[in-house]
Amino acid sequence: LIVLVLMLMNPGYVFYEHPFFRFIWRKNGEWVYDEENMSIPSVALPTDVGLSDFEPEQIYDLHRYYFFLGLSTSGALLLLAQYGPGKIAAQKDEVLLPVVARNQD
């Protein structure tokens, strides 16, 4: 149930955070970027690098990358909700860490 709820919430979050389709359109046969409304995604940058160091194409590509990364995560959660974890998952009675005799002293 939790996986299904996460799978349904994740696309909404992805569409809100990385709406790359709103940042570009064709005008007179050329692609035009909406530089005023395009913000840089939350990424770690060196201290000497700012928003002005990036071209609009690079910021657009970052939003597009994170958008499809988020959608693929939603697909993985959907598969997990539909089919379960499978045979690889740990069973309730399975011992994951063996008991070491000297630690019991």
N, C-alpha and C positions, 0 to 999 in steps of 0.2 A: 504494500500500500504506500509506503514511504517513497519507494522508487518511482511509482506511478505519479505521485504528487510532484516530486522533483522534476520528472520528465515533462509534466505539463507546465510547470513554472519556468523552467529554463529557457524555452523559446521566447517567452515574454521578456525576460531579462536581457536576452541576447538582442532582440529587436530594439529594446530601449537603449542599451549601451552602445551598440555598434550598427546604427542604421546607415550602412554604406550606400544604399540605394537612394538616399535623400541628398547625398553630397555631390552627385554628378548627373549631368544631363547633356544632351546634344543640342547645340545651338549653331545654326549656319554651317552644319557639317563638321563641327569640331566639338570635342568634349570640353565642357566647362565645369570647373570645380567650385563649390560653394565654400570659399575660404573663410567667410565670416562666421558661419555656423559649424564649421568642422573643427572639433577639438581633438587634441592628441589623446589616444587611449592611455590608460594607466600602465605605463611601462617604466622600468628603471632606466634612467639616463645618467650619464656622467654629469658632474656639477658644471662643467663648462659648456654643455650643450643645452640649447633652448628651443622653443617652438619655432623661432625664426630660422633655425638651421635646417629645417625640413622643407622639402618641396611638397605641394599639395598632393601630388601623386603618391608620395611615400606615406603620408598620413592616411590617404584613402586606402592604400594597400594594407596598412595595418588594421584598419577597421574591417576591411573585407576578410582578412585572415582570421581575426578574432570572431567575426560573425560565423564563418563556416566551422571554426573550431568549436564554438558553442553549439551549433546545430548537430555536429557529429557526436558531441557529448549527449545531446538529447536522444539521438538515435541509439546510442549504446545503452542509455537508461531504459529506452523502450524495449530493446531486446532483452535486457535483464528482467524487466517487469513481465514480459510475455513468456519467456522460457525458463527463468530462474537461473541460478548460478551454475547448474550443471553438475557433472560427476566430480569435477576438480574441487568443489567446495568441501570444507572440513565438516565432518559429521559430529553430532553431539557427543558421542562416546570416544571420539578419536583423540589420541594423545599427541598434541602438537610439539611439546617440549618434553623430552625424556627426563625422568627424575634422576638426578645425579646423587650417588650414595654418599659422597663426602659432604655434601651440602646439608644432609639430614642430621649431621652430628650436633 
